[in-house]
């Protein structure tokens, strides 16, 4: 059984080399990876690149680009390019492109079926295998339909329907409950992938728990995929935020005052009422996470969660030869999962350690660790930054003799005091709105947040 069409590939390449405007006919449906023959794939890549730069792509101009290509040499060298051009059928180029797409789709389906069979043979449950198939199908080449665009009128009708629904209070956008953040991103849409990123100890998990708690306490379902902490640790942190009792105190409750322990126990009642399901750390790859989230959704009134939280993305297991390929697959998989579930996914991300060596430690998109795909796939990127944490680690500035003067110490203490219990939420990417930075009150020991306009909230610290 064959899953390639060499003749169609030759026909399209020949037409392209004879008439570069053929790219307008096939460029919306053909990708280099759809070509089964690797030599044909390289010819299409080089020709497309030349044409899009305004250069001529012909057997003569491409001779230099491919003169060292061993695959082309095996087919006859530059003379093969001339044979392609000689057999060109320009008017039928799009029809041949459809045949290439169909062959690529068949190859992909064959591979998906083989992988599914392998998973079943190793004992994976049917739901996980099913979702692995669905994720793989997201990469299936789409048919080359004659209708490759939509009218502005149709788009405007759909946009108006969405706007009317939102105006009437039926918006599908999910509010995080963090006022200053909602003021910037205006909520999370179904299918959104929102990254919460930051250096170590910046409070990423605390912010994710704050958002998850706000959603869960108002009765909407949350699926929290905890790949770093146990379910007991998450519950402890949530109770600490309500009770204002540091969660580290719970490691040795015997040393706590009776009043503090009573407050913490009282807080557990509210935590227990939250509509949240915690997915444990042994469920680590995208299909398994998707399956677990879908099963968890059955416990919610809507039949699915209103929000999925992943703590954190770089702990999700991905396939690939190295970390870059693995994390690229994870990023794509998280975005696909958000779309397939039709719910927002909030994923935490670690940053490169290099940020600690910079003078200005406010993070940039390029600081996201291991792959730039996270930045590409995310709809929103929110960085957590605590200047007080870095000032504390830095200490007072030394004078030219390497000594700490009283003045330097006083200035350092004043600087720390000015930013104590303050977190900056830096929105570096927002596909649906503006970029901005907002400050919010944050107490690290309890993981509690508050509006800085309500300073009375911090009494007792």
N, C-alpha and C positions, 0 to 999 in steps of 0.2 A: 504494500500500500504506500502510495507516494503522497507527500503533503507539500510539494513545491511545483511551480510552473515556470521552468527555465525559459520557455519560449515567450511567455508574457513579459518576463523581466527583460529579455533581450529587446522585445518590441518597444517597451517604454523607454529604455535607455537609448535605443537608436533614434527614436523620435525626439528625445530631449537633446541629443547631440546635433541633430539636423536643424531643429527649431527650438531655441531656448524658451520661447513663449509657451511651450507645452507645460512648463512648470506651473503656469496659471491654471491649467486644466487638472493637474494631478497633485499639486502641492498641498491641497487641503486634506487629502486622504492618505497619501503615501508617506511613510517614515522609513529611514534607512534600514531599521531592524526588520521590516516586513519582507525584505529580499532574502531568500533562502541561500543564495550563492554569496559567499563572503566577498568575492571579487566584484560582483554586481553591486553589493552594498557599498563598497568603497567608491566605485565609480559614481553612484548616485550621490553620495555625500560630497564628493569633490565637485561634481557638476553643479549641484544645488548651491554650494558655498560660493562658487565663482559667479553664478547667475545673480544671486542675491547681493553680491558686492558690485554688480554692474559690469562684470567681466564676461567675455565670451567663453562658453564651454563647447568645445568641438574636439574631434579626434586629434587635431594638430595642437591646440592649446593645452590639452590635457596630457599630451605625450610626456612632457617634462614632469608633471605631477605624479605620473605612474610608472616612470621608466625603471624604478628600482623595485617595483612590486612583484614579488615572486609568484603570486597567484596569477597575475595577468600574464607574466612571462610563460607560465605553463599553458595558457590558452592561446599563445601565439604573439604575445607582446602588443605593441601599439597597433599592429595589423588587425587585432581583434576589435579595436575601437572603430576602425574603418569598416569592418564587416557589419558591426552593429548599425552604423549610420547608413550603410548601403541597403539594409533590409528594413529601414524605418517605415512606419505607417502612421504618420502624424495625425490624421483625422480620427483614428481609432484609439488614441493613446489613453483616454479616460476609461474606455471599456477594458483595455488590457490592465490598467491600474486596479480595476475592480477584481480582476482575476488574481492579482498579486495579493490584495488584501484578504480575499477569501482563502487563499492557500495559507497565508500567515495565521488566519483565525483557526483553520483546521489543525495546523501544527501546534498552536497554543492549546487547543482543546485536547489534543492527544497527550500533550505533556501534563496537563492538569489531571486528566484521567489516570495517567500512570502514577503521578504523585499521590492521588487519592487512594489508589489501590495499595501503594506502599504504606501509607498511614494506617489503613485498615488492617493490613497484614501484621503491623507492629502492635495492634491492639488499641489504637486510639478510638474514643467513642464517636458515634455517628454524627452527633451535633457539632463536635469540633471539626471533624473532617468536612462536613457540609459547609461550615463557615470558612474553612480554608479554601474550598472550591469557590465560594462566592467572592472572597478577596482576590483570588487569582483571576476570576472572570472580569474584575475591574480593569485588568490590563489587556483584555481581549481586543484585537483590532476591530474597529467598527466598519460596517459596510459603507461602500462609497456611493451613498445616495446622491441622486441628482439634486435634491433639496439640501443644500449645505449652508443655508442662511435663513433667518427669520425676519419678518417685516417689523419695522419700527412700530407700526400700529398695534401688532400683536403684543410686542414687548410693553407698550404703554398701557394697554388694557390690563395686563397681568400686574404691572407695577401699581396701577391705580387701585386694583382690588386689594393688594397688600396694604396700601396706605389707608384705605377706608377701614379695613379691619383693625389696623393699629389705632386709628383715630377713635374707633368705637370701643377701644379697650380690649380688643382681642388679639393683641400682638403676640407673635410666637417668640419674641425676644425674651430671654431669661435674664432677670436682674440678679446680680451677684449679692446684693444686700450691702455691699461696701459702697457707701454713697459717693465718695470722691472718685472711685473707679468707674461706677456706672455713669457719672457725669461726663466721663471721657469716652468710654467705649459704647455707651448707650445700650448695654445688655449684650447677651450672647445669642446668636441665631442658631437654629437647628443646622447641624452639619459643620458648625464652626470648630476649628482647632485653635484653642487659646493656650499659649505657652506662658507659664509663670517661671521666670528664670532668675538666678542670682548666685552669687558666690556662696561658699559654705557659711552657715550660721547667719544668713541674711533674713531668715524667717519665711522661706518659700512654703514649707509644709504648713506653717501656722496660717499663712494667708489662704492656702488651699482649703484648710480645715474651716477657716472662717466663712469662706464662700459656701462650702459644702454644708456647714451647719445652718447658715441662713436659709438655704434652699430646703434642707431637710426639716427644720423646725417649723416652716410654714406649710408643711404637708406634702411637698413635692418630693418625688423619689430621687435618691442619689446612690449611684454605684461608685464606691471608693475602692480603687485597685491599689492596695498597699503592698508595694514590692520592697519596702525598706523597713517599716515598723510592723509590729504585731497588732492584732485587733485590740488587745488590751491596752497597748501604748496609745493608740489613737483615741480610744474611749477616755483614757486618763487625761489626755491633753484637752479634749473637749470639755470635760468636767472642770479642769483647772481654769479654763478661760471664763467659765461662768462663775465659779466660786472665788476667783482671784487668789487661789492657793497654788503656789509654784508646783508644777508637776514633778520636779525632782524630789520634793518633800515626800512624795508617795513611795519613794524607794525605801524609806525607813519611817513608816507611819508612827512608830513608837515615840519618835522625837517630836511629833507634831503636837500643838496645843489642842485641847479638846474642842475649842471654838473653831479652829481651822479644819479639823477633821469633820466636825458637824456640817460646816459650810460645804465641804467637798461632797459629803454623802448626800446632802440636799440637792446639790447640782446634778448628781447622777440621775435623779428622777427626770429632769428635763431632757438630759442626753438620751435616756432610754426611750423617750417619746419621739425622737427624730426618725423620719422615714429614710433610713440609710442602710444599705447592705455593704458589708466589707468583704472584698474579694482578696483572699490571702496570697502570700508571696510566691507559693509554689506554682501558681498559674501565671506564666511569664511570656508566652508568645501571643501574637495578635489573634489568631483564630481561637485559641483557648480563652483569652480575655473576652473576646466578642461573645463567645458561647456563654461564659459565666455571667456577663452583663445582661444578656438576653434572658437567661434563667432568673437572675435577680429581679428583672423588671416585672416578672409575673406577680411579685409580691406588692407591687404598687398599683394604685387605683386606676392609673392610665394604661397599665399593661407594659410600660417601659419606663426607664428612669428619665427624669427631666434633665439630669446632668451626670456626666461620667468624669471622674477625677483619676488621673494616673500619677502615682507617686513612686518613682519618677521615670521619665521616658528612657533614660540611658540604661535602666535596669530591665527593660523589656528585651526579650530574646529575639534576635533577628537572624536571618540567613545571610550568608555572604562569606567571602574569603577573609576579610579583615574587618576591623571595627567600623571603618568608614562605610563599607558596603552594608554591613549589618544595620547600622544606625540610619542609613539612608532608607533601607527597607522598612525599618520601624516607623520613621516619620511618615512615609507614604501610607503605611498600613493604618496608622492612627487617624490620618485624614480620611482615608477610605471608610474606616469604621464609623467615624462621626457622620459621614454622609449616608451610609447604609442604615444606621440606627435612627438617623434624622434627629439627633440631639447634639448639643454642644459637648465637646470633650476638652477638659482642662488638663494639660500635661505639664508636670514640673520638669525643669531642665537644669542641669549643672553647667557651670561656666568653667572656662579654662583657668588654671591656676596662675597664668601669666598676669591676671588682673591685679594680683597682690603686689606686683613689682612696679606698678604705674603710679605716677603722682596723683592723677585724677582717677579714682577707682569706680566712678560711675560707669556701669557696663554699656557696651555697644552690641549691636547684633552680631558682629564678627566674633564676640567672645563666647558664643554658644558652642559647647564642647562637641567635638567629634565629626560633625557634618553640617554643611550649610543647608542641607535639605530641610531641617527643622524651620529655619528662617523662611524658606521658600513656601512650605506648605501651610505655615501658621497664618491664621486670619488676624490674630492679635498676639503681640509679644509684650508682656508686662514684666519689667525688671524690679526686683526688690533690692533696695539699697539703704544701708544704715551707716551713715557717716560716723556716728558715735562708736560703732564697733571698730572701725579702722583707726579712729583717733586713739581709742583705748589701747590698741595694739602698738600703735606708733610711739606713744609716750611723748613727753616734752621734747622740744627741739634742743639739740646740743649747740653750744656756742663754738667758736673757732678753736677753743682749747679742749673740746670734747666734754665739756661740763654742762650740767643743768643749772641754770640760774633760777633764782626765786621768781624773777619776772616771767621766764619761760614757763615755769611750772604753773604760775597764776594764769597765764594766757591759755595754757593747755586745759586747765580745769574749767575755765570760762567757756572755751570752745566745746568741751564735752557737755557742759551744763546746757548749752544752747540747743543741742541736738539730742539730748537724752530722751529716750522713749519716743523717738520720731523715726518713722520709716518713709522713705520716698518710693512712690510707685511711679516708675518711669515707663510710659507707653512709647516704645520705639517703632512699633508697627501696628497699624489699625486699618485693616482693609476697608472698613465701612465708615471711617471718620477721621478725626484729627489726632495729632500726636501731642502729648502734654506730659507734665510731671505734676503729681499731687502729693501732698504730705498727709500722713495719717498717724495717729497715736498708736504705739505698739509697745507692749510690755513683754519682753522676751521670756522671762521666767514663767509666765502664765499663758503666753500665746494669745493675749487679749488685745483687741483693737478698739479704737474709739475715734470719734470725730474731734479733731484738735480745737474746733470751735466751742466744744463743751469741756473746758478744762476741769470742771468740777469732777469729771469722771475719774481723774487720776488721783483723787484724794485717797490716802491710805498707802500709797507706794512709799 
